[in-house]
Amino acid sequence: MNTVMANRRQDDEDRAERRADYTDQRAIELMEPGEDCDPCDGYHLAEALDESSAKEKTIFGQLIRDGKYAEAGIFLRGISHAYWAAKANEQAQEETA
């Protein structure tokens, strides 16, 4: 009986691990160019900036005012990547539920 229970537990753990791997892979796919959570899409950049914190908006605005456009672009891509990574993870989890 203990062997059967151990095998079931192992099967459950294996299934959970495969689901987690699939969810992680799907989240990565969702962030590819042209996909639902592409962090470099213009509309997605705007949404990420809109949803960012007041502090992030202030830093971004200061970079623009100072004429540091390259730094502002890098900063905006970082904001967008973090925002869309979280969105991709949520969507992947919903798909695998």
C-alpha positions in Angstrom: 0.0 0.0 0.0 2.8 2.4 0.8 4.4 1.8 -2.5 1.2 2.6 -4.3 0.8 5.8 -2.4 4.5 6.8 -3.0 4.0 6.1 -6.7 0.9 8.3 -6.8 2.7 11.1 -4.9 5.6 10.9 -7.4 3.1 10.9 -10.3 1.4 14.0 -8.9 4.8 15.7 -8.3 5.9 14.9 -11.9 2.6 16.2 -13.3 2.9 19.4 -11.3 6.5 19.9 -12.5 5.5 19.3 -16.1 2.7 21.9 -15.7 5.1 24.4 -14.2 7.6 23.8 -17.0 4.9 24.3 -19.6 3.6 27.4 -17.9 7.1 28.9 -17.8 7.7 28.0 -21.5 4.3 29.5 -22.5 5.0 32.7 -20.7 8.3 33.0 -22.6 6.4 32.4 -25.9 3.8 35.1 -25.0 6.7 37.6 -24.8 8.0 36.9 -28.3 7.7 39.7 -30.9 4.2 40.0 -32.2 2.7 37.9 -29.4 0.1 39.0 -26.8 2.7 40.2 -24.3 5.4 41.5 -26.6 7.1 44.1 -24.3 8.5 46.1 -27.2 5.2 46.7 -29.0 4.4 50.4 -29.0 1.0 50.0 -27.4 2.4 47.7 -24.8 5.2 50.2 -24.0 2.5 52.9 -23.5 0.4 50.6 -21.3 3.4 49.6 -19.2 4.3 53.2 -18.7 0.7 54.1 -17.8 0.6 51.3 -15.2 4.0 52.1 -13.8 4.5 53.7 -10.4 4.6 57.5 -9.9 8.3 57.2 -9.0 9.1 55.4 -12.3 7.1 58.0 -14.3 9.1 60.7 -12.5 12.4 59.1 -13.3 11.4 58.6 -16.9 10.2 62.2 -17.3 13.4 63.5 -15.7 15.5 61.5 -18.2 13.5 63.0 -21.1 13.8 66.5 -19.7 17.6 66.0 -19.3 17.8 64.9 -23.0 19.0 61.5 -22.0 16.9 59.7 -24.6 18.9 56.5 -24.8 18.8 56.1 -21.1 15.1 56.9 -21.1 14.5 54.2 -23.8 16.4 51.6 -21.8 14.5 52.5 -18.6 11.2 52.3 -20.5 12.1 48.9 -21.9 12.9 47.7 -18.4 9.5 48.9 -17.1 7.8 47.3 -20.0 9.6 44.0 -19.7 8.8 43.7 -16.0 5.2 44.6 -16.6 4.6 42.3 -19.5 6.6 39.4 -17.9 4.1 39.5 -15.0 1.2 39.6 -17.5 2.6 36.8 -19.6 2.9 34.7 -16.4 -0.7 35.4 -15.4 -2.0 34.5 -18.9 0.1 31.3 -19.0 -1.2 30.2 -15.6 -4.8 30.9 -16.8 -4.2 28.8 -19.9 -2.8 25.9 -18.0 -5.4 25.9 -15.2 
